[in-house]
Amino acid sequence: MDFLKDLLKFIKERKKWWLAPVILLLIILGVLVVIGGGSAIAPFIYTLF
């Protein structure tokens, strides 16, 4: 969790707000990969890409 705190502090101090959507998109893609790895939803997720 320290990494996330440092990342948020970096975004606030340096005013790099354009990084927030990029990080959010990466997190969403990571969750989709983890969920799609071994579940019944996998065929439906793979059709998105």
ModelCIF file with pLDDT and N, C-alpha, C, O atoms, coordinates in Angstrom:
data_MODEL
#
_entry.id   MODEL 
#
_entity.id                         1 
_entity.type                       polymer 
_entity.pdbx_number_of_molecules   1 
#
_entity_poly.entity_id                      1 
_entity_poly.type                           'polypeptide(L)' 
_entity_poly.nstd_linkage                   no 
_entity_poly.nstd_monomer                   no 
_entity_poly.pdbx_seq_one_letter_code       MDFLKDLLKFIKERKKWWLAPVILLLIILGVLVVIGGGSAIAPFIYTLF 
_entity_poly.pdbx_seq_one_letter_code_can   MDFLKDLLKFIKERKKWWLAPVILLLIILGVLVVIGGGSAIAPFIYTLF 
_entity_poly.pdbx_strand_id                 A 
#
loop_
_entity_poly_seq.entity_id 
_entity_poly_seq.num 
_entity_poly_seq.mon_id 
_entity_poly_seq.hetero 
1 1  MET n 
1 2  ASP n 
1 3  PHE n 
1 4  LEU n 
1 5  LYS n 
1 6  ASP n 
1 7  LEU n 
1 8  LEU n 
1 9  LYS n 
1 10 PHE n 
1 11 ILE n 
1 12 LYS n 
1 13 GLU n 
1 14 ARG n 
1 15 LYS n 
1 16 LYS n 
1 17 TRP n 
1 18 TRP n 
1 19 LEU n 
1 20 ALA n 
1 21 PRO n 
1 22 VAL n 
1 23 ILE n 
1 24 LEU n 
1 25 LEU n 
1 26 LEU n 
1 27 ILE n 
1 28 ILE n 
1 29 LEU n 
1 30 GLY n 
1 31 VAL n 
1 32 LEU n 
1 33 VAL n 
1 34 VAL n 
1 35 ILE n 
1 36 GLY n 
1 37 GLY n 
1 38 GLY n 
1 39 SER n 
1 40 ALA n 
1 41 ILE n 
1 42 ALA n 
1 43 PRO n 
1 44 PHE n 
1 45 ILE n 
1 46 TYR n 
1 47 THR n 
1 48 LEU n 
1 49 PHE n 
#
_struct_asym.id          A 
_struct_asym.entity_id   1 
#
loop_
_ma_qa_metric.id 
_ma_qa_metric.mode 
_ma_qa_metric.name 
_ma_qa_metric.software_group_id 
_ma_qa_metric.type 
1 global pLDDT . pLDDT 
2 local  pLDDT . pLDDT 
#
_ma_qa_metric_global.metric_id      1 
_ma_qa_metric_global.metric_value   81.41 
_ma_qa_metric_global.model_id       1 
_ma_qa_metric_global.ordinal_id     1 
#
loop_
_ma_qa_metric_local.label_asym_id 
_ma_qa_metric_local.label_comp_id 
_ma_qa_metric_local.label_seq_id 
_ma_qa_metric_local.metric_id 
_ma_qa_metric_local.metric_value 
_ma_qa_metric_local.model_id 
_ma_qa_metric_local.ordinal_id 
A MET 1  2 73.00 1 1  
A ASP 2  2 88.00 1 2  
A PHE 3  2 86.00 1 3  
A LEU 4  2 82.00 1 4  
A LYS 5  2 89.00 1 5  
A ASP 6  2 90.00 1 6  
A LEU 7  2 85.00 1 7  
A LEU 8  2 86.00 1 8  
A LYS 9  2 90.00 1 9  
A PHE 10 2 88.00 1 10 
A ILE 11 2 86.00 1 11 
A LYS 12 2 88.00 1 12 
A GLU 13 2 90.00 1 13 
A ARG 14 2 90.00 1 14 
A LYS 15 2 88.00 1 15 
A LYS 16 2 84.00 1 16 
A TRP 17 2 88.00 1 17 
A TRP 18 2 88.00 1 18 
A LEU 19 2 85.00 1 19 
A ALA 20 2 86.00 1 20 
A PRO 21 2 91.00 1 21 
A VAL 22 2 90.00 1 22 
A ILE 23 2 88.00 1 23 
A LEU 24 2 90.00 1 24 
A LEU 25 2 93.00 1 25 
A LEU 26 2 90.00 1 26 
A ILE 27 2 88.00 1 27 
A ILE 28 2 88.00 1 28 
A LEU 29 2 85.00 1 29 
A GLY 30 2 85.00 1 30 
A VAL 31 2 82.00 1 31 
A LEU 32 2 78.00 1 32 
A VAL 33 2 77.00 1 33 
A VAL 34 2 78.00 1 34 
A ILE 35 2 75.00 1 35 
A GLY 36 2 72.00 1 36 
A GLY 37 2 72.00 1 37 
A GLY 38 2 68.00 1 38 
A SER 39 2 68.00 1 39 
A ALA 40 2 73.00 1 40 
A ILE 41 2 70.00 1 41 
A ALA 42 2 70.00 1 42 
A PRO 43 2 72.00 1 43 
A PHE 44 2 73.00 1 44 
A ILE 45 2 68.00 1 45 
A TYR 46 2 68.00 1 46 
A THR 47 2 71.00 1 47 
A LEU 48 2 69.00 1 48 
A PHE 49 2 67.00 1 49 
#
loop_
_atom_site.group_PDB 
_atom_site.id 
_atom_site.type_symbol 
_atom_site.label_atom_id 
_atom_site.label_alt_id 
_atom_site.label_comp_id 
_atom_site.label_asym_id 
_atom_site.label_entity_id 
_atom_site.label_seq_id 
_atom_site.pdbx_PDB_ins_code 
_atom_site.Cartn_x 
_atom_site.Cartn_y 
_atom_site.Cartn_z 
_atom_site.occupancy 
_atom_site.B_iso_or_equiv 
_atom_site.pdbx_formal_charge 
_atom_site.auth_seq_id 
_atom_site.auth_comp_id 
_atom_site.auth_asym_id 
_atom_site.auth_atom_id 
_atom_site.pdbx_PDB_model_num 
ATOM 1   N N  . MET A 1 1  ? 0.823   -1.202  0.000   1.00 73.00 ? 1  MET A N  1 
ATOM 2   C CA . MET A 1 1  ? 0.000   0.000   0.000   1.00 73.00 ? 1  MET A CA 1 
ATOM 3   C C  . MET A 1 1  ? 0.864   1.263   0.000   1.00 73.00 ? 1  MET A C  1 
ATOM 4   O O  . MET A 1 1  ? 0.398   2.334   -0.389  1.00 73.00 ? 1  MET A O  1 
ATOM 5   N N  . ASP A 1 2  ? 2.111   1.142   0.431   1.00 88.00 ? 2  ASP A N  1 
ATOM 6   C CA . ASP A 1 2  ? 2.981   2.316   0.410   1.00 88.00 ? 2  ASP A CA 1 
ATOM 7   C C  . ASP A 1 2  ? 3.215   2.804   -1.014  1.00 88.00 ? 2  ASP A C  1 
ATOM 8   O O  . ASP A 1 2  ? 3.350   4.003   -1.259  1.00 88.00 ? 2  ASP A O  1 
ATOM 9   N N  . PHE A 1 3  ? 3.261   1.855   -1.950  1.00 86.00 ? 3  PHE A N  1 
ATOM 10  C CA . PHE A 1 3  ? 3.460   2.233   -3.345  1.00 86.00 ? 3  PHE A CA 1 
ATOM 11  C C  . PHE A 1 3  ? 2.314   3.105   -3.840  1.00 86.00 ? 3  PHE A C  1 
ATOM 12  O O  . PHE A 1 3  ? 2.539   4.108   -4.518  1.00 86.00 ? 3  PHE A O  1 
ATOM 13  N N  . LEU A 1 4  ? 1.092   2.726   -3.505  1.00 82.00 ? 4  LEU A N  1 
ATOM 14  C CA . LEU A 1 4  ? -0.062  3.520   -3.936  1.00 82.00 ? 4  LEU A CA 1 
ATOM 15  C C  . LEU A 1 4  ? -0.073  4.900   -3.295  1.00 82.00 ? 4  LEU A C  1 
ATOM 16  O O  . LEU A 1 4  ? -0.410  5.891   -3.943  1.00 82.00 ? 4  LEU A O  1 
ATOM 17  N N  . LYS A 1 5  ? 0.300   4.962   -2.009  1.00 89.00 ? 5  LYS A N  1 
ATOM 18  C CA . LYS A 1 5  ? 0.364   6.264   -1.334  1.00 89.00 ? 5  LYS A CA 1 
ATOM 19  C C  . LYS A 1 5  ? 1.411   7.156   -1.985  1.00 89.00 ? 5  LYS A C  1 
ATOM 20  O O  . LYS A 1 5  ? 1.175   8.341   -2.217  1.00 89.00 ? 5  LYS A O  1 
ATOM 21  N N  . ASP A 1 6  ? 2.587   6.567   -2.282  1.00 90.00 ? 6  ASP A N  1 
ATOM 22  C CA . ASP A 1 6  ? 3.637   7.347   -2.935  1.00 90.00 ? 6  ASP A CA 1 
ATOM 23  C C  . ASP A 1 6  ? 3.218   7.797   -4.329  1.00 90.00 ? 6  ASP A C  1 
ATOM 24  O O  . ASP A 1 6  ? 3.526   8.913   -4.748  1.00 90.00 ? 6  ASP A O  1 
ATOM 25  N N  . LEU A 1 7  ? 2.528   6.938   -5.030  1.00 85.00 ? 7  LEU A N  1 
ATOM 26  C CA . LEU A 1 7  ? 2.066   7.283   -6.373  1.00 85.00 ? 7  LEU A CA 1 
ATOM 27  C C  . LEU A 1 7  ? 1.060   8.431   -6.337  1.00 85.00 ? 7  LEU A C  1 
ATOM 28  O O  . LEU A 1 7  ? 1.142   9.359   -7.142  1.00 85.00 ? 7  LEU A O  1 
ATOM 29  N N  . LEU A 1 8  ? 0.116   8.366   -5.405  1.00 86.00 ? 8  LEU A N  1 
ATOM 30  C CA . LEU A 1 8  ? -0.862  9.451   -5.282  1.00 86.00 ? 8  LEU A CA 1 
ATOM 31  C C  . LEU A 1 8  ? -0.204  10.760  -4.861  1.00 86.00 ? 8  LEU A C  1 
ATOM 32  O O  . LEU A 1 8  ? -0.569  11.832  -5.344  1.00 86.00 ? 8  LEU A O  1 
ATOM 33  N N  . LYS A 1 9  ? 0.766   10.665  -3.961  1.00 90.00 ? 9  LYS A N  1 
ATOM 34  C CA . LYS A 1 9  ? 1.483   11.866  -3.536  1.00 90.00 ? 9  LYS A CA 1 
ATOM 35  C C  . LYS A 1 9  ? 2.259   12.481  -4.703  1.00 90.00 ? 9  LYS A C  1 
ATOM 36  O O  . LYS A 1 9  ? 2.310   13.702  -4.853  1.00 90.00 ? 9  LYS A O  1 
ATOM 37  N N  . PHE A 1 10 ? 2.865   11.616  -5.531  1.00 88.00 ? 10 PHE A N  1 
ATOM 38  C CA . PHE A 1 10 ? 3.586   12.088  -6.707  1.00 88.00 ? 10 PHE A CA 1 
ATOM 39  C C  . PHE A 1 10 ? 2.648   12.815  -7.668  1.00 88.00 ? 10 PHE A C  1 
ATOM 40  O O  . PHE A 1 10 ? 2.977   13.887  -8.174  1.00 88.00 ? 10 PHE A O  1 
ATOM 41  N N  . ILE A 1 11 ? 1.480   12.226  -7.914  1.00 86.00 ? 11 ILE A N  1 
ATOM 42  C CA . ILE A 1 11 ? 0.517   12.839  -8.835  1.00 86.00 ? 11 ILE A CA 1 
ATOM 43  C C  . ILE A 1 11 ? 0.057   14.197  -8.304  1.00 86.00 ? 11 ILE A C  1 
ATOM 44  O O  . ILE A 1 11 ? -0.081  15.145  -9.076  1.00 86.00 ? 11 ILE A O  1 
ATOM 45  N N  . LYS A 1 12 ? -0.180  14.299  -6.999  1.00 88.00 ? 12 LYS A N  1 
ATOM 46  C CA . LYS A 1 12 ? -0.627  15.577  -6.415  1.00 88.00 ? 12 LYS A CA 1 
ATOM 47  C C  . LYS A 1 12 ? 0.454   16.639  -6.482  1.00 88.00 ? 12 LYS A C  1 
ATOM 48  O O  . LYS A 1 12 ? 0.194   17.770  -6.892  1.00 88.00 ? 12 LYS A O  1 
ATOM 49  N N  . GLU A 1 13 ? 1.681   16.275  -6.075  1.00 90.00 ? 13 GLU A N  1 
ATOM 50  C CA . GLU A 1 13 ? 2.756   17.265  -5.990  1.00 90.00 ? 13 GLU A CA 1 
ATOM 51  C C  . GLU A 1 13 ? 3.203   17.743  -7.365  1.00 90.00 ? 13 GLU A C  1 
ATOM 52  O O  . GLU A 1 13 ? 3.452   18.933  -7.552  1.00 90.00 ? 13 GLU A O  1 
ATOM 53  N N  . ARG A 1 14 ? 3.305   16.848  -8.312  1.00 90.00 ? 14 ARG A N  1 
ATOM 54  C CA . ARG A 1 14 ? 3.807   17.206  -9.643  1.00 90.00 ? 14 ARG A CA 1 
ATOM 55  C C  . ARG A 1 14 ? 2.704   17.618  -10.609 1.00 90.00 ? 14 ARG A C  1 
ATOM 56  O O  . ARG A 1 14 ? 2.973   18.003  -11.747 1.00 90.00 ? 14 ARG A O  1 
ATOM 57  N N  . LYS A 1 15 ? 1.457   17.534  -10.143 1.00 88.00 ? 15 LYS A N  1 
ATOM 58  C CA . LYS A 1 15 ? 0.291   17.889  -10.958 1.00 88.00 ? 15 LYS A CA 1 
ATOM 59  C C  . LYS A 1 15 ? 0.271   17.112  -12.271 1.00 88.00 ? 15 LYS A C  1 
ATOM 60  O O  . LYS A 1 15 ? 0.103   17.679  -13.350 1.00 88.00 ? 15 LYS A O  1 
ATOM 61  N N  . LYS A 1 16 ? 0.445   15.818  -12.149 1.00 84.00 ? 16 LYS A N  1 
ATOM 62  C CA . LYS A 1 16 ? 0.420   14.911  -13.301 1.00 84.00 ? 16 LYS A CA 1 
ATOM 63  C C  . LYS A 1 16 ? -0.913  14.181  -13.329 1.00 84.00 ? 16 LYS A C  1 
ATOM 64  O O  . LYS A 1 16 ? -0.956  12.951  -13.296 1.00 84.00 ? 16 LYS A O  1 
ATOM 65  N N  . TRP A 1 17 ? -1.989  14.932  -13.389 1.00 88.00 ? 17 TRP A N  1 
ATOM 66  C CA . TRP A 1 17 ? -3.321  14.330  -13.315 1.00 88.00 ? 17 TRP A CA 1 
ATOM 67  C C  . TRP A 1 17 ? -3.657  13.463  -14.516 1.00 88.00 ? 17 TRP A C  1 
ATOM 68  O O  . TRP A 1 17 ? -4.577  12.648  -14.450 1.00 88.00 ? 17 TRP A O  1 
ATOM 69  N N  . TRP A 1 18 ? -2.926  13.625  -15.613 1.00 88.00 ? 18 TRP A N  1 
ATOM 70  C CA . TRP A 1 18 ? -3.189  12.800  -16.786 1.00 88.00 ? 18 TRP A CA 1 
ATOM 71  C C  . TRP A 1 18 ? -2.781  11.344  -16.545 1.00 88.00 ? 18 TRP A C  1 
ATOM 72  O O  . TRP A 1 18 ? -3.185  10.458  -17.298 1.00 88.00 ? 18 TRP A O  1 
ATOM 73  N N  . LEU A 1 19 ? -1.981  11.091  -15.498 1.00 85.00 ? 19 LEU A N  1 
ATOM 74  C CA . LEU A 1 19 ? -1.582  9.718   -15.186 1.00 85.00 ? 19 LEU A CA 1 
ATOM 75  C C  . LEU A 1 19 ? -2.708  8.912   -14.538 1.00 85.00 ? 19 LEU A C  1 
ATOM 76  O O  . LEU A 1 19 ? -2.712  7.684   -14.622 1.00 85.00 ? 19 LEU A O  1 
ATOM 77  N N  . ALA A 1 20 ? -3.646  9.576   -13.905 1.00 86.00 ? 20 ALA A N  1 
ATOM 78  C CA . ALA A 1 20 ? -4.715  8.870   -13.185 1.00 86.00 ? 20 ALA A CA 1 
ATOM 79  C C  . ALA A 1 20 ? -5.540  7.965   -14.103 1.00 86.00 ? 20 ALA A C  1 
ATOM 80  O O  . ALA A 1 20 ? -5.758  6.808   -13.745 1.00 86.00 ? 20 ALA A O  1 
ATOM 81  N N  . PRO A 1 21 ? -6.010  8.426   -15.261 1.00 91.00 ? 21 PRO A N  1 
ATOM 82  C CA . PRO A 1 21 ? -6.771  7.510   -16.126 1.00 91.00 ? 21 PRO A CA 1 
ATOM 83  C C  . PRO A 1 21 ? -5.922  6.353   -16.657 1.00 91.00 ? 21 PRO A C  1 
ATOM 84  O O  . PRO A 1 21 ? -6.423  5.242   -16.830 1.00 91.00 ? 21 PRO A O  1 
ATOM 85  N N  . VAL A 1 22 ? -4.646  6.611   -16.913 1.00 90.00 ? 22 VAL A N  1 
ATOM 86  C CA . VAL A 1 22 ? -3.763  5.553   -17.406 1.00 90.00 ? 22 VAL A CA 1 
ATOM 87  C C  . VAL A 1 22 ? -3.612  4.461   -16.346 1.00 90.00 ? 22 VAL A C  1 
ATOM 88  O O  . VAL A 1 22 ? -3.687  3.272   -16.657 1.00 90.00 ? 22 VAL A O  1 
ATOM 89  N N  . ILE A 1 23 ? -3.401  4.866   -15.105 1.00 88.00 ? 23 ILE A N  1 
ATOM 90  C CA . ILE A 1 23 ? -3.246  3.898   -14.016 1.00 88.00 ? 23 ILE A CA 1 
ATOM 91  C C  . ILE A 1 23 ? -4.550  3.144   -13.790 1.00 88.00 ? 23 ILE A C  1 
ATOM 92  O O  . ILE A 1 23 ? -4.538  1.933   -13.568 1.00 88.00 ? 23 ILE A O  1 
ATOM 93  N N  . LEU A 1 24 ? -5.658  3.845   -13.843 1.00 90.00 ? 24 LEU A N  1 
ATOM 94  C CA . LEU A 1 24 ? -6.958  3.190   -13.674 1.00 90.00 ? 24 LEU A CA 1 
ATOM 95  C C  . LEU A 1 24 ? -7.209  2.155   -14.772 1.00 90.00 ? 24 LEU A C  1 
ATOM 96  O O  . LEU A 1 24 ? -7.703  1.062   -14.495 1.00 90.00 ? 24 LEU A O  1 
ATOM 97  N N  . LEU A 1 25 ? -6.874  2.494   -15.994 1.00 93.00 ? 25 LEU A N  1 
ATOM 98  C CA . LEU A 1 25 ? -7.039  1.560   -17.108 1.00 93.00 ? 25 LEU A CA 1 
ATOM 99  C C  . LEU A 1 25 ? -6.159  0.326   -16.919 1.00 93.00 ? 25 LEU A C  1 
ATOM 100 O O  . LEU A 1 25 ? -6.600  -0.793  -17.182 1.00 93.00 ? 25 LEU A O  1 
ATOM 101 N N  . LEU A 1 26 ? -4.933  0.515   -16.471 1.00 90.00 ? 26 LEU A N  1 
ATOM 102 C CA . LEU A 1 26 ? -4.043  -0.623  -16.226 1.00 90.00 ? 26 LEU A CA 1 
ATOM 103 C C  . LEU A 1 26 ? -4.574  -1.522  -15.119 1.00 90.00 ? 26 LEU A C  1 
ATOM 104 O O  . LEU A 1 26 ? -4.464  -2.745  -15.206 1.00 90.00 ? 26 LEU A O  1 
ATOM 105 N N  . ILE A 1 27 ? -5.140  -0.934  -14.096 1.00 88.00 ? 27 ILE A N  1 
ATOM 106 C CA . ILE A 1 27 ? -5.714  -1.726  -13.005 1.00 88.00 ? 27 ILE A CA 1 
ATOM 107 C C  . ILE A 1 27 ? -6.908  -2.529  -13.502 1.00 88.00 ? 27 ILE A C  1 
ATOM 108 O O  . ILE A 1 27 ? -7.051  -3.704  -13.163 1.00 88.00 ? 27 ILE A O  1 
ATOM 109 N N  . ILE A 1 28 ? -7.768  -1.899  -14.307 1.00 88.00 ? 28 ILE A N  1 
ATOM 110 C CA . ILE A 1 28 ? -8.937  -2.605  -14.838 1.00 88.00 ? 28 ILE A CA 1 
ATOM 111 C C  . ILE A 1 28 ? -8.512  -3.759  -15.738 1.00 88.00 ? 28 ILE A C  1 
ATOM 112 O O  . ILE A 1 28 ? -9.078  -4.849  -15.655 1.00 88.00 ? 28 ILE A O  1 
ATOM 113 N N  . LEU A 1 29 ? -7.520  -3.531  -16.598 1.00 85.00 ? 29 LEU A N  1 
ATOM 114 C CA . LEU A 1 29 ? -7.043  -4.607  -17.463 1.00 85.00 ? 29 LEU A CA 1 
ATOM 115 C C  . LEU A 1 29 ? -6.427  -5.739  -16.656 1.00 85.00 ? 29 LEU A C  1 
ATOM 116 O O  . LEU A 1 29 ? -6.609  -6.910  -16.989 1.00 85.00 ? 29 LEU A O  1 
ATOM 117 N N  . GLY A 1 30 ? -5.701  -5.400  -15.599 1.00 85.00 ? 30 GLY A N  1 
ATOM 118 C CA . GLY A 1 30 ? -5.126  -6.428  -14.738 1.00 85.00 ? 30 GLY A CA 1 
ATOM 119 C C  . GLY A 1 30 ? -6.187  -7.272  -14.066 1.00 85.00 ? 30 GLY A C  1 
ATOM 120 O O  . GLY A 1 30 ? -6.044  -8.490  -13.962 1.00 85.00 ? 30 GLY A O  1 
ATOM 121 N N  . VAL A 1 31 ? -7.246  -6.636  -13.611 1.00 82.00 ? 31 VAL A N  1 
ATOM 122 C CA . VAL A 1 31 ? -8.343  -7.381  -12.976 1.00 82.00 ? 31 VAL A CA 1 
ATOM 123 C C  . VAL A 1 31 ? -9.028  -8.288  -13.992 1.00 82.00 ? 31 VAL A C  1 
ATOM 124 O O  . VAL A 1 31 ? -9.383  -9.421  -13.670 1.00 82.00 ? 31 VAL A O  1 
ATOM 125 N N  . LEU A 1 32 ? -9.215  -7.799  -15.211 1.00 78.00 ? 32 LEU A N  1 
ATOM 126 C CA . LEU A 1 32 ? -9.825  -8.634  -16.249 1.00 78.00 ? 32 LEU A CA 1 
ATOM 127 C C  . LEU A 1 32 ? -8.963  -9.856  -16.572 1.00 78.00 ? 32 LEU A C  1 
ATOM 128 O O  . LEU A 1 32 ? -9.486  -10.950 -16.788 1.00 78.00 ? 32 LEU A O  1 
ATOM 129 N N  . VAL A 1 33 ? -7.667  -9.671  -16.603 1.00 77.00 ? 33 VAL A N  1 
ATOM 130 C CA . VAL A 1 33 ? -6.770  -10.797 -16.877 1.00 77.00 ? 33 VAL A CA 1 
ATOM 131 C C  . VAL A 1 33 ? -6.830  -11.821 -15.757 1.00 77.00 ? 33 VAL A C  1 
ATOM 132 O O  . VAL A 1 33 ? -6.850  -13.024 -16.018 1.00 77.00 ? 33 VAL A O  1 
ATOM 133 N N  . VAL A 1 34 ? -6.858  -11.362 -14.519 1.00 78.00 ? 34 VAL A N  1 
ATOM 134 C CA . VAL A 1 34 ? -6.916  -12.283 -13.379 1.00 78.00 ? 34 VAL A CA 1 
ATOM 135 C C  . VAL A 1 34 ? -8.244  -13.029 -13.361 1.00 78.00 ? 34 VAL A C  1 
ATOM 136 O O  . VAL A 1 34 ? -8.276  -14.240 -13.141 1.00 78.00 ? 34 VAL A O  1 
ATOM 137 N N  . ILE A 1 35 ? -9.339  -12.312 -13.593 1.00 75.00 ? 35 ILE A N  1 
ATOM 138 C CA . ILE A 1 35 ? -10.656 -12.954 -13.590 1.00 75.00 ? 35 ILE A CA 1 
ATOM 139 C C  . ILE A 1 35 ? -10.786 -13.918 -14.773 1.00 75.00 ? 35 ILE A C  1 
ATOM 140 O O  . ILE A 1 35 ? -11.336 -15.011 -14.635 1.00 75.00 ? 35 ILE A O  1 
ATOM 141 N N  . GLY A 1 36 ? -10.283 -13.507 -15.917 1.00 72.00 ? 36 GLY A N  1 
ATOM 142 C CA . GLY A 1 36 ? -10.421 -14.316 -17.115 1.00 72.00 ? 36 GLY A CA 1 
ATOM 143 C C  . GLY A 1 36 ? -9.497  -15.516 -17.165 1.00 72.00 ? 36 GLY A C  1 
ATOM 144 O O  . GLY A 1 36 ? -9.643  -16.369 -18.040 1.00 72.00 ? 36 GLY A O  1 
ATOM 145 N N  . GLY A 1 37 ? -8.568  -15.599 -16.262 1.00 72.00 ? 37 GLY A N  1 
ATOM 146 C CA . GLY A 1 37 ? -7.603  -16.681 -16.278 1.00 72.00 ? 37 GLY A CA 1 
ATOM 147 C C  . GLY A 1 37 ? -8.192  -18.038 -15.984 1.00 72.00 ? 37 GLY A C  1 
ATOM 148 O O  . GLY A 1 37 ? -7.798  -19.020 -16.612 1.00 72.00 ? 37 GLY A O  1 
ATOM 149 N N  . GLY A 1 38 ? -9.103  -18.127 -15.071 1.00 68.00 ? 38 GLY A N  1 
ATOM 150 C CA . GLY A 1 38 ? -9.603  -19.446 -14.713 1.00 68.00 ? 38 GLY A CA 1 
ATOM 151 C C  . GLY A 1 38 ? -11.038 -19.440 -14.258 1.00 68.00 ? 38 GLY A C  1 
ATOM 152 O O  . GLY A 1 38 ? -11.353 -19.983 -13.199 1.00 68.00 ? 38 GLY A O  1 
ATOM 153 N N  . SER A 1 39 ? -11.898 -18.851 -15.017 1.00 68.00 ? 39 SER A N  1 
ATOM 154 C CA . SER A 1 39 ? -13.296 -18.829 -14.620 1.00 68.00 ? 39 SER A CA 1 
ATOM 155 C C  . SER A 1 39 ? -14.193 -19.138 -15.815 1.00 68.00 ? 39 SER A C  1 
ATOM 156 O O  . SER A 1 39 ? -13.722 -19.263 -16.946 1.00 68.00 ? 39 SER A O  1 
ATOM 157 N N  . ALA A 1 40 ? -15.459 -19.255 -15.552 1.00 73.00 ? 40 ALA A N  1 
ATOM 158 C CA . ALA A 1 40 ? -16.425 -19.532 -16.617 1.00 73.00 ? 40 ALA A CA 1 
ATOM 159 C C  . ALA A 1 40 ? -16.682 -18.299 -17.472 1.00 73.00 ? 40 ALA A C  1 
ATOM 160 O O  . ALA A 1 40 ? -17.264 -18.402 -18.552 1.00 73.00 ? 40 ALA A O  1 
ATOM 161 N N  . ILE A 1 41 ? -16.255 -17.143 -17.000 1.00 70.00 ? 41 ILE A N  1 
ATOM 162 C CA . ILE A 1 41 ? -16.463 -15.898 -17.737 1.00 70.00 ? 41 ILE A CA 1 
ATOM 163 C C  . ILE A 1 41 ? -15.379 -15.696 -18.789 1.00 70.00 ? 41 ILE A C  1 
ATOM 164 O O  . ILE A 1 41 ? -15.502 -14.816 -19.641 1.00 70.00 ? 41 ILE A O  1 
ATOM 165 N N  . ALA A 1 42 ? -14.330 -16.490 -18.741 1.00 70.00 ? 42 ALA A N  1 
ATOM 166 C CA . ALA A 1 42 ? -13.169 -16.321 -19.621 1.00 70.00 ? 42 ALA A CA 1 
ATOM 167 C C  . ALA A 1 42 ? -13.518 -16.201 -21.099 1.00 70.00 ? 42 ALA A C  1 
ATOM 168 O O  . ALA A 1 42 ? -12.997 -15.295 -21.749 1.00 70.00 ? 42 ALA A O  1 
ATOM 169 N N  . PRO A 1 43 ? -14.362 -17.050 -21.673 1.00 72.00 ? 43 PRO A N  1 
ATOM 170 C CA . PRO A 1 43 ? -14.642 -16.899 -23.115 1.00 72.00 ? 43 PRO A CA 1 
ATOM 171 C C  . PRO A 1 43 ? -15.274 -15.553 -23.474 1.00 72.00 ? 43 PRO A C  1 
ATOM 172 O O  . PRO A 1 43 ? -15.053 -15.033 -24.567 1.00 72.00 ? 43 PRO A O  1 
ATOM 173 N N  . PHE A 1 44 ? -16.045 -15.003 -22.572 1.00 73.00 ? 44 PHE A N  1 
ATOM 174 C CA . PHE A 1 44 ? -16.688 -13.720 -22.842 1.00 73.00 ? 44 PHE A CA 1 
ATOM 175 C C  . PHE A 1 44 ? -15.709 -12.560 -22.738 1.00 73.00 ? 44 PHE A C  1 
ATOM 176 O O  . PHE A 1 44 ? -15.827 -11.578 -23.471 1.00 73.00 ? 44 PHE A O  1 
ATOM 177 N N  . ILE A 1 45 ? -14.747 -12.669 -21.834 1.00 68.00 ? 45 ILE A N  1 
ATOM 178 C CA . ILE A 1 45 ? -13.751 -11.628 -21.691 1.00 68.00 ? 45 ILE A CA 1 
ATOM 179 C C  . ILE A 1 45 ? -12.790 -11.637 -22.879 1.00 68.00 ? 45 ILE A C  1 
ATOM 180 O O  . ILE A 1 45 ? -12.385 -10.578 -23.359 1.00 68.00 ? 45 ILE A O  1 
ATOM 181 N N  . TYR A 1 46 ? -12.430 -12.817 -23.350 1.00 68.00 ? 46 TYR A N  1 
ATOM 182 C CA . TYR A 1 46 ? -11.490 -12.910 -24.472 1.00 68.00 ? 46 TYR A CA 1 
ATOM 183 C C  . TYR A 1 46 ? -12.091 -12.351 -25.759 1.00 68.00 ? 46 TYR A C  1 
ATOM 184 O O  . TYR A 1 46 ? -11.350 -11.906 -26.637 1.00 68.00 ? 46 TYR A O  1 
ATOM 185 N N  . THR A 1 47 ? -13.392 -12.364 -25.886 1.00 71.00 ? 47 THR A N  1 
ATOM 186 C CA . THR A 1 47 ? -14.002 -11.790 -27.092 1.00 71.00 ? 47 THR A CA 1 
ATOM 187 C C  . THR A 1 47 ? -13.915 -10.269 -27.108 1.00 71.00 ? 47 THR A C  1 
ATOM 188 O O  . THR A 1 47 ? -14.059 -9.656  -28.166 1.00 71.00 ? 47 THR A O  1 
ATOM 189 N N  . LEU A 1 48 ? -13.681 -9.652  -25.953 1.00 69.00 ? 48 LEU A N  1 
ATOM 190 C CA . LEU A 1 48 ? -13.548 -8.202  -25.905 1.00 69.00 ? 48 LEU A CA 1 
ATOM 191 C C  . LEU A 1 48 ? -12.250 -7.748  -26.573 1.00 69.00 ? 48 LEU A C  1 
ATOM 192 O O  . LEU A 1 48 ? -12.172 -6.641  -27.106 1.00 69.00 ? 48 LEU A O  1 
ATOM 193 N N  . PHE A 1 49 ? -11.245 -8.604  -26.539 1.00 67.00 ? 49 PHE A N  1 
ATOM 194 C CA . PHE A 1 49 ? -9.947  -8.230  -27.089 1.00 67.00 ? 49 PHE A CA 1 
ATOM 195 C C  . PHE A 1 49 ? -9.754  -8.855  -28.441 1.00 67.00 ? 49 PHE A C  1 
ATOM 196 O O  . PHE A 1 49 ? -8.715  -8.657  -29.070 1.00 67.00 ? 49 PHE A O  1 
#
